[in-house]
């Protein structure tokens, strides 16, 4: 199972393997204080795409389309995390305030497609 949650939410026993998927380290959290198994910057949206989405230049549908195109170039890390998700829970950690529309959701769906393929 692939889940996503904010880095500011408390870890849960069923989180499984926890991966920070932001390009930037989250504000207000010391590296030694974040319970995560790895920081995978390569699967975060590019700086340009992230800024365009957060500024409102792109709506979520356009962001999703462009982000999925970026993810297509990151097959190695995608395959590795999808393989992990086949054997244990995988939780993608993000710092964005918007829990309804964010890159972790898009990434979770992308990885889910790989798991179910």
C-alpha positions in Angstrom: 0.0 0.0 0.0 1.2 3.5 -0.9 0.2 6.4 1.4 1.2 10.0 1.7 1.3 12.3 4.6 2.7 15.6 5.7 6.1 15.5 7.4 4.6 17.4 10.3 2.2 14.5 11.1 3.3 12.0 13.7 4.7 8.7 12.4 2.4 5.7 12.7 3.3 2.0 13.1 1.7 1.1 9.8 3.6 3.8 7.8 6.2 1.2 6.7 9.0 2.5 4.7 9.0 6.4 5.0 10.4 8.4 2.1 10.7 12.2 2.0 9.9 13.2 -1.6 10.5 17.0 -1.4 13.4 18.6 -3.2 13.9 21.0 -0.3 14.2 20.0 3.4 11.0 20.9 5.3 11.1 24.1 7.4 11.3 23.8 11.1 12.4 20.1 11.2 15.9 19.0 12.1 17.3 16.2 10.0 17.9 14.1 13.1 14.2 14.6 14.2 12.4 13.4 11.0 11.5 9.7 11.1 12.2 8.7 7.5 14.1 6.0 5.9 15.4 8.0 2.9 15.2 11.4 1.2 14.5 10.8 -2.5 15.0 14.2 -4.2 15.0 12.7 -7.6 11.3 12.0 -7.5 10.3 15.5 -6.5 9.0 17.9 -9.1 11.6 20.2 -10.7 12.0 23.6 -9.2 10.4 25.3 -12.2 7.4 23.0 -12.1 7.0 23.4 -8.3 7.2 27.2 -8.5 4.7 27.3 -11.4 2.2 25.2 -9.5 2.5 27.1 -6.2 2.2 30.5 -7.9 -1.0 29.4 -9.6 0.4 29.5 -13.1 -0.5 25.8 -13.5 -3.7 24.2 -12.3 -3.5 20.8 -10.7 -4.4 18.9 -13.9 -1.6 20.6 -15.8 0.8 20.1 -13.0 -0.1 16.4 -12.8 0.5 16.0 -16.5 3.9 17.7 -16.5 5.0 16.0 -13.3 4.2 12.6 -14.7 6.3 13.5 -17.7 9.2 14.3 -15.4 8.7 11.1 -13.5 9.0 9.1 -16.7 12.6 10.1 -16.8 13.2 8.8 -13.3 12.5 5.1 -13.9 15.2 3.7 -11.7 14.1 5.3 -8.4 10.4 4.8 -9.4 11.0 1.0 -9.9 12.9 0.7 -6.7 10.1 2.3 -4.6 7.4 0.4 -6.5 9.2 -2.8 -5.7 9.3 -1.8 -2.0 5.6 -1.1 -2.1 4.9 -4.6 -3.3 6.4 -6.1 -0.1 5.6 -3.5 2.6 3.7 -0.2 3.2 5.3 2.8 1.7 4.6 6.3 3.0 5.6 9.4 0.9 6.3 12.4 3.1 5.8 16.0 1.8 5.8 19.4 3.4 3.1 21.2 1.3 0.3 22.8 3.2 -2.3 21.6 0.6 -3.1 18.1 1.6 -5.8 17.9 -1.1 -3.6 18.5 -4.2 0.1 17.9 -4.0 2.9 16.1 -5.7 2.9 13.2 -3.3 -0.6 12.2 -4.5 0.6 12.2 -8.1 3.7 10.3 -7.2 1.7 7.7 -5.2 -0.6 7.2 -8.2 2.4 6.9 -10.5 4.0 4.3 -8.3 0.7 2.5 -7.8 0.4 2.2 -11.6 3.9 0.5 -11.6 2.9 -1.8 -8.7 -0.3 -2.9 -10.5 1.3 -3.3 -14.0 
